[in-house]
Amino acid sequence: MALTSSDSGLIVNNSTLREYISTMANDSDVTRQTTTIDHEMFYQTSQFVTGLILYPVICIPGFLANILTLIVLSQKNMLTSTNAFLSALAVSDAVKLANDIIYFLVIVLMRTNPTVANKAFGYVYPYAHFIFNASTCVSSWLTVSVAAERYIMVCHPARSRSICSRKRSIITSMFVFIIMTGMALPSALRYKTVTVTNPKSNETTYNVNLTDLWKQQTFVKSYTWIIHLLRCIIPLFILIVLNFCIINALRKTRANKKLSSRNRVTFMLIMVIVVFLLGITPDAVLSTFLGFGYHEANLLVKGIREFTDTLLAVSAAGQGQEEQKDRDGKH
């Protein structure tokens, strides 16, 4: 049967439509590939800038500052209730910074010995993630404890003598360490190390996967909100309120020269709190309101995480250095 003009036109139109759809599909694939490449470059650049440049500059001096803090605050004339909290905070921050220094060493190995780096990352990361969460939780509530004690001393000086004591500060710090470490324990079960063997080359590589527990969405959503409420949101709210009350009280007592020494210490503690707030807020937003993960997240989120984690390192290092500055100013 011969084709009519309308039939041939239909064939041409169908052929054109198929070519158009094919072109659109190819363009979509190219766009996705380009986006993936861009995100991978962003992640690699972020990892290089933070892991190889910022971390050693921030973490090593910060770690040493926290160690010096512990040495100085252990002297007899420094055994006060506030310094007991600051000593505990220095321990928590030093653990956090030591964890970050290990990450820096792994990044160095990735550039020098990828095989060893791959094995180190596979075995270290699950534990490093737990240490990260535990130390951050502990630091959050120790900072709240410092702010609460300073609020009592500044706003209720008459009652502070009976409420604030070194013994109570030590007991409170121990409770914070135990409870917050316990709350962070499920994060130690978040990842597992898996080995993958290439049958052709017989080469073994190490990877990190989510455990079965962390594949249960009900548990993940519930625990994520609970831990970040305790680690970020509730401490943030309390610190903002206490800081406002402390600053307001300082304005009223600024003219009193007898309180100048106490006020100077209070201003130092306010700076410690502000540094902590600036460091933890971006991480709180990413983890809770945006619901982003960590190792299992996409490359864009992992690149952003590199910078938010760096801010947490700045917070841990900055607190120790602020305390060191205050002590230098006293001598």
Kinemage of the C-alpha trace (Angstrom):
@kinemage 1
@onewidth
@group {chain A} dominant
@subgroup {mainchain}
@vectorlist {calphas} color= white
{ca met a 1} P 0.000 0.000 0.000
{ca ala a 2} L 1.327 3.424 -0.971
{ca leu a 3} L 1.924 6.106 1.686
{ca thr a 4} L -0.137 9.268 1.548
{ca ser a 5} L 1.275 12.683 2.264
{ca ser a 6} L -0.374 12.753 5.681
{ca asp a 7} L 1.139 9.361 6.610
{ca ser a 8} L 4.629 10.483 5.626
{ca gly a 9} L 4.159 13.651 7.635
{ca leu a 10} L 3.196 11.583 10.662
{ca ile a 11} L 6.319 9.449 10.265
{ca val a 12} L 8.457 12.589 10.010
{ca asn a 13} L 6.788 14.095 13.067
{ca asn a 14} L 7.202 10.886 15.100
{ca ser a 15} L 10.833 10.629 14.052
{ca thr a 16} L 11.429 14.245 15.025
{ca leu a 17} L 9.694 13.681 18.362
{ca arg a 18} L 11.858 10.641 19.106
{ca glu a 19} L 15.003 12.612 18.270
{ca tyr a 20} L 13.835 15.478 20.504
{ca ile a 21} L 13.125 13.139 23.423
{ca ser a 22} L 16.477 11.414 22.921
{ca thr a 23} L 18.250 14.770 22.854
{ca met a 24} L 16.468 15.924 26.022
{ca ala a 25} L 17.365 12.683 27.801
{ca asn a 26} L 21.008 13.050 26.761
{ca asp a 27} L 21.028 16.691 27.894
{ca ser a 28} L 19.536 15.644 31.239
{ca asp a 29} L 22.214 12.978 31.697
{ca val a 30} L 24.939 15.464 30.800
{ca thr a 31} L 23.513 17.982 33.285
{ca arg a 32} L 23.440 15.377 36.065
{ca gln a 33} L 26.982 14.294 35.278
{ca thr a 34} L 28.173 17.910 35.228
{ca thr a 35} L 26.444 18.585 38.564
{ca thr a 36} L 28.008 15.464 40.095
{ca ile a 37} L 31.450 16.483 38.854
{ca asp a 38} L 30.967 20.013 40.244
{ca his a 39} L 29.885 18.645 43.627
{ca glu a 40} L 32.822 16.238 43.700
{ca met a 41} L 35.246 19.070 42.938
{ca phe a 42} L 33.606 21.182 45.650
{ca tyr a 43} L 33.940 18.343 48.173
{ca gln a 44} L 37.578 17.671 47.276
{ca thr a 45} L 38.401 21.385 47.445
{ca ser a 46} L 36.599 21.709 50.801
{ca gln a 47} L 38.447 18.696 52.164
{ca phe a 48} L 41.785 20.102 50.985
{ca val a 49} L 41.170 23.593 52.408
{ca thr a 50} L 39.815 22.412 55.767
{ca gly a 51} L 41.665 19.119 56.284
{ca leu a 52} L 45.125 20.120 55.087
{ca ile a 53} L 45.221 23.880 55.732
{ca leu a 54} L 42.737 24.965 58.409
{ca tyr a 55} L 42.759 21.928 60.704
{ca pro a 56} L 46.494 21.964 61.530
{ca val a 57} L 46.421 25.761 61.967
{ca ile a 58} L 43.385 25.593 64.275
{ca cys a 59} L 43.607 22.237 66.030
{ca ile a 60} L 47.268 21.956 66.994
{ca pro a 61} L 47.505 25.384 68.734
{ca gly a 62} L 44.029 24.833 70.190
{ca phe a 63} L 44.988 21.425 71.564
{ca leu a 64} L 48.149 22.875 73.147
{ca ala a 65} L 46.145 25.780 74.595
{ca asn a 66} L 43.719 23.374 76.271
{ca ile a 67} L 46.606 21.328 77.682
{ca leu a 68} L 48.141 24.532 79.093
{ca thr a 69} L 44.734 25.405 80.529
{ca leu a 70} L 44.648 22.112 82.406
{ca ile a 71} L 48.190 22.647 83.740
{ca val a 72} L 47.498 26.198 84.942
{ca leu a 73} L 44.071 25.448 86.432
{ca ser a 74} L 45.513 22.552 88.444
{ca gln a 75} L 47.603 24.972 90.537
{ca lys a 76} L 46.470 25.517 94.119
{ca asn a 77} L 45.613 29.183 93.723
{ca met a 78} L 43.369 28.360 90.733
{ca leu a 79} L 41.148 25.746 92.415
{ca thr a 80} L 37.835 27.599 92.139
{ca ser a 81} L 34.378 26.365 91.170
{ca thr a 82} L 34.474 28.146 87.800
{ca asn a 83} L 37.917 26.751 87.011
{ca ala a 84} L 36.654 23.244 87.745
{ca phe a 85} L 34.122 23.675 84.916
{ca leu a 86} L 36.775 25.221 82.669
{ca ser a 87} L 39.147 22.309 83.343
{ca ala a 88} L 36.445 19.812 82.385
{ca leu a 89} L 35.682 21.884 79.282
{ca ala a 90} L 39.377 21.884 78.375
{ca val a 91} L 39.434 18.065 78.588
{ca ser a 92} L 36.385 17.754 76.329
{ca asp a 93} L 37.723 20.277 73.819
{ca ala a 94} L 41.165 18.625 73.808
{ca val a 95} L 39.548 15.262 72.991
{ca lys a 96} L 37.577 16.896 70.167
{ca leu a 97} L 40.704 18.557 68.754
{ca ala a 98} L 42.789 15.361 69.052
{ca asn a 99} L 40.064 13.633 67.035
{ca asp a 100} L 40.327 16.381 64.395
{ca ile a 101} L 44.116 16.071 64.291
{ca ile a 102} L 43.725 12.358 63.510
{ca tyr a 103} L 41.421 13.347 60.643
{ca phe a 104} L 44.126 15.716 59.387
{ca leu a 105} L 46.658 12.864 59.450
{ca val a 106} L 44.274 10.644 57.460
{ca ile a 107} L 43.872 13.407 54.852
{ca val a 108} L 47.673 13.655 54.599
{ca leu a 109} L 47.861 9.895 54.063
{ca met a 110} L 45.266 10.167 51.292
{ca arg a 111} L 47.769 12.320 49.379
{ca thr a 112} L 50.853 10.263 50.235
{ca asn a 113} L 49.742 6.661 50.809
{ca pro a 114} L 46.146 6.075 49.627
{ca thr a 115} L 46.149 2.365 50.547
{ca val a 116} L 47.034 2.997 54.198
{ca ala a 117} L 44.675 5.998 54.265
{ca asn a 118} L 41.782 3.894 52.988
{ca lys a 119} L 42.332 1.303 55.722
{ca ala a 120} L 42.795 3.961 58.404
{ca phe a 121} L 39.626 5.777 57.354
{ca gly a 122} L 37.594 2.564 57.264
{ca tyr a 123} L 38.547 1.578 60.805
{ca val a 124} L 38.860 5.012 62.428
{ca tyr a 125} L 35.792 6.849 61.106
{ca pro a 126} L 33.061 4.908 63.012
{ca tyr a 127} L 34.830 5.616 66.316
{ca ala a 128} L 35.802 9.159 65.330
{ca his a 129} L 32.137 9.925 64.624
{ca phe a 130} L 31.206 8.792 68.141
{ca ile a 131} L 34.012 10.831 69.731
{ca phe a 132} L 32.892 13.861 67.700
{ca asn a 133} L 29.297 13.574 68.953
{ca ala a 134} L 30.195 12.732 72.547
{ca ser a 135} L 32.754 15.532 72.963
{ca thr a 136} L 30.434 18.090 71.351
{ca cys a 137} L 27.546 17.065 73.627
{ca val a 138} L 29.778 17.266 76.698
{ca ser a 139} L 31.201 20.654 75.679
{ca ser a 140} L 27.691 22.002 75.066
{ca trp a 141} L 26.476 21.278 78.578
{ca leu a 142} L 29.729 22.229 80.267
{ca thr a 143} L 29.446 25.597 78.535
{ca val a 144} L 25.860 25.823 79.822
{ca ser a 145} L 27.152 24.959 83.319
{ca val a 146} L 29.754 27.742 83.135
{ca ala a 147} L 27.096 30.217 81.988
{ca ala a 148} L 24.664 29.111 84.702
{ca glu a 149} L 27.266 29.512 87.442
{ca arg a 150} L 28.313 32.908 86.110
{ca tyr a 151} L 24.645 33.963 85.995
{ca ile a 152} L 24.244 33.038 89.676
{ca met a 153} L 27.435 34.887 90.634
{ca val a 154} L 26.561 38.050 88.714
{ca cys a 155} L 22.793 38.210 89.161
{ca his a 156} L 22.488 36.596 92.616
{ca pro a 157} L 25.824 37.291 94.362
{ca ala a 158} L 24.403 36.796 97.874
{ca arg a 159} L 23.217 33.261 97.110
{ca ser a 160} L 26.268 32.309 95.032
{ca arg a 161} L 28.416 31.593 98.118
{ca ser a 162} L 26.118 28.815 99.240
{ca ile a 163} L 25.261 27.468 95.768
{ca cys a 164} L 28.580 27.655 93.887
{ca ser a 165} L 31.339 25.415 95.228
{ca arg a 166} L 34.211 23.529 93.630
{ca lys a 167} L 32.855 20.194 94.864
{ca arg a 168} L 29.503 20.814 93.184
{ca ser a 169} L 31.239 21.912 89.994
{ca ile a 170} L 33.266 18.676 89.884
{ca ile a 171} L 30.179 16.514 90.533
{ca thr a 172} L 28.189 18.411 87.887
{ca ser a 173} L 31.022 18.007 85.366
{ca met a 174} L 31.190 14.263 86.046
{ca phe a 175} L 27.436 13.926 85.540
{ca val a 176} L 27.681 15.850 82.261
{ca phe a 177} L 30.472 13.577 80.998
{ca ile a 178} L 28.626 10.383 81.945
{ca ile a 179} L 25.130 11.353 80.768
{ca met a 180} L 26.153 13.022 77.499
{ca thr a 181} L 28.580 10.228 76.599
{ca gly a 182} L 25.781 7.751 77.237
{ca met a 183} L 23.399 9.751 75.052
{ca ala a 184} L 25.977 9.694 72.247
{ca leu a 185} L 26.507 5.910 72.411
{ca pro a 186} L 24.059 5.105 69.565
{ca ser a 187} L 26.270 7.164 67.246
{ca ala a 188} L 29.026 4.611 67.938
{ca leu a 189} L 26.713 2.057 66.303
{ca arg a 190} L 25.940 4.231 63.275
{ca tyr a 191} L 28.660 2.964 60.938
{ca lys a 192} L 30.394 -0.327 60.355
{ca thr a 193} L 33.612 -1.083 58.497
{ca val a 194} L 33.181 -3.308 55.434
{ca thr a 195} L 35.844 -4.796 53.192
{ca val a 196} L 35.457 -5.134 49.441
{ca thr a 197} L 37.802 -7.448 47.492
{ca asn a 198} L 38.320 -6.995 43.764
{ca pro a 199} L 38.243 -10.531 42.253
{ca lys a 200} L 40.465 -9.510 39.326
{ca ser a 201} L 43.237 -7.678 41.165
{ca asn a 202} L 42.627 -9.355 44.555
{ca glu a 203} L 42.918 -5.866 46.069
{ca thr a 204} L 41.011 -5.184 49.297
{ca thr a 205} L 39.474 -1.787 49.981
{ca tyr a 206} L 37.733 -0.563 53.128
{ca asn a 207} L 34.464 1.327 53.235
{ca val a 208} L 32.032 2.638 55.836
{ca asn a 209} L 28.347 1.680 55.650
{ca leu a 210} L 25.321 2.372 57.809
{ca thr a 211} L 24.427 -0.379 60.263
{ca asp a 212} L 21.011 -2.057 60.229
{ca leu a 213} L 19.995 -0.005 63.269
{ca trp a 214} L 20.622 3.254 61.414
{ca lys a 215} L 18.638 2.101 58.395
{ca gln a 216} L 15.447 2.157 60.475
{ca gln a 217} L 13.904 5.519 59.653
{ca thr a 218} L 11.744 5.707 62.788
{ca phe a 219} L 14.771 5.282 65.042
{ca val a 220} L 16.931 7.623 62.949
{ca lys a 221} L 14.415 10.487 63.000
{ca ser a 222} L 13.661 10.103 66.716
{ca tyr a 223} L 17.272 9.802 67.861
{ca thr a 224} L 18.534 12.549 65.526
{ca trp a 225} L 16.073 15.051 66.979
{ca ile a 226} L 16.718 13.953 70.571
{ca ile a 227} L 20.516 14.129 70.313
{ca his a 228} L 20.518 17.446 68.477
{ca leu a 229} L 18.010 18.944 70.878
{ca leu a 230} L 20.411 17.992 73.676
{ca arg a 231} L 23.580 18.858 71.757
{ca cys a 232} L 22.563 22.053 70.005
{ca ile a 233} L 19.075 23.525 70.289
{ca ile a 234} L 18.406 23.411 74.053
{ca pro a 235} L 21.953 24.578 74.977
{ca leu a 236} L 21.689 27.353 72.387
{ca phe a 237} L 18.421 28.620 73.854
{ca ile a 238} L 19.689 28.458 77.457
{ca leu a 239} L 22.975 30.172 76.583
{ca ile a 240} L 21.261 32.998 74.719
{ca val a 241} L 18.924 33.646 77.679
{ca leu a 242} L 21.706 33.441 80.284
{ca asn a 243} L 24.018 35.627 78.219
{ca phe a 244} L 21.319 38.267 77.914
{ca cys a 245} L 20.749 38.241 81.684
{ca ile a 246} L 24.481 38.383 82.455
{ca ile a 247} L 25.159 41.272 80.051
{ca asn a 248} L 22.151 43.166 81.381
{ca ala a 249} L 23.415 42.712 84.965
{ca leu a 250} L 26.912 43.841 83.994
{ca arg a 251} L 25.558 47.125 82.666
{ca lys a 252} L 24.118 47.866 86.092
{ca thr a 253} L 27.340 47.019 87.976
{ca arg a 254} L 29.868 48.495 85.561
{ca ala a 255} L 30.342 51.607 87.669
{ca asn a 256} L 31.231 49.544 90.748
{ca lys a 257} L 35.038 49.255 90.851
{ca lys a 258} L 34.890 46.437 93.413
{ca leu a 259} L 33.324 44.209 90.766
{ca ser a 260} L 35.840 45.044 88.037
{ca ser a 261} L 37.846 41.828 88.477
{ca arg a 262} L 34.720 39.680 88.496
{ca asn a 263} L 33.401 41.531 85.473
{ca arg a 264} L 36.616 40.897 83.553
{ca val a 265} L 36.280 37.161 84.186
{ca thr a 266} L 32.622 37.363 83.197
{ca phe a 267} L 33.453 39.091 79.916
{ca met a 268} L 35.982 36.330 79.168
{ca leu a 269} L 33.317 33.694 79.837
{ca ile a 270} L 30.870 35.565 77.614
{ca met a 271} L 33.431 35.403 74.807
{ca val a 272} L 33.803 31.639 75.398
{ca ile a 273} L 30.020 31.277 75.134
{ca val a 274} L 29.774 33.457 72.009
{ca val a 275} L 32.528 31.444 70.272
{ca phe a 276} L 30.657 28.270 71.153
{ca leu a 277} L 27.370 29.675 69.784
{ca leu a 278} L 28.990 30.687 66.486
{ca gly a 279} L 30.593 27.271 66.118
{ca ile a 280} L 27.622 25.053 66.887
{ca thr a 281} L 24.754 26.951 65.204
{ca pro a 282} L 25.513 25.948 61.556
{ca asp a 283} L 25.885 22.293 62.582
{ca ala a 284} L 22.565 22.472 64.433
{ca val a 285} L 20.786 23.867 61.375
{ca leu a 286} L 22.246 21.230 59.031
{ca ser a 287} L 21.552 18.287 61.319
{ca thr a 288} L 18.084 19.109 62.609
{ca phe a 289} L 16.115 21.525 60.457
{ca leu a 290} L 17.660 20.392 57.146
{ca gly a 291} L 18.074 16.754 58.207
{ca phe a 292} L 21.453 16.207 56.512
{ca gly a 293} L 23.614 13.211 57.443
{ca tyr a 294} L 27.371 12.760 57.486
{ca his a 295} L 29.335 10.117 55.558
{ca glu a 296} L 26.225 8.828 53.768
{ca ala a 297} L 25.229 12.317 52.567
{ca asn a 298} L 25.761 13.523 48.997
{ca leu a 299} L 28.984 15.232 47.948
{ca leu a 300} L 27.550 18.756 48.213
{ca val a 301} L 26.440 18.212 51.818
{ca lys a 302} L 29.747 16.516 52.703
{ca gly a 303} L 31.584 19.549 51.325
{ca ile a 304} L 29.461 21.884 53.450
{ca arg a 305} L 30.009 19.614 56.454
{ca glu a 306} L 33.764 20.112 56.107
{ca phe a 307} L 33.289 23.820 56.877
{ca thr a 308} L 30.686 23.410 59.655
{ca asp a 309} L 32.936 20.838 61.350
{ca thr a 310} L 35.800 23.322 61.032
{ca leu a 311} L 33.684 25.904 62.876
{ca leu a 312} L 33.228 23.384 65.690
{ca ala a 313} L 37.010 22.959 65.776
{ca val a 314} L 37.386 26.761 65.933
{ca ser a 315} L 34.954 26.768 68.867
{ca ala a 316} L 36.913 24.079 70.734
{ca ala a 317} L 40.244 25.801 70.046
{ca gly a 318} L 38.901 29.296 70.682
{ca gln a 319} L 37.582 28.462 74.135
{ca gly a 320} L 41.000 27.284 75.295
{ca gln a 321} L 42.747 30.318 73.813
{ca glu a 322} L 40.253 32.750 75.399
{ca glu a 323} L 40.931 31.177 78.779
{ca gln a 324} L 44.685 31.416 78.151
{ca lys a 325} L 44.393 35.120 77.261
{ca asp a 326} L 42.482 35.845 80.443
{ca arg a 327} L 45.123 34.166 82.575
{ca asp a 328} L 47.899 36.018 80.744
{ca gly a 329} L 46.087 39.265 81.512
{ca lys a 330} L 46.117 38.478 85.229
{ca his a 331} L 49.903 38.110 85.416
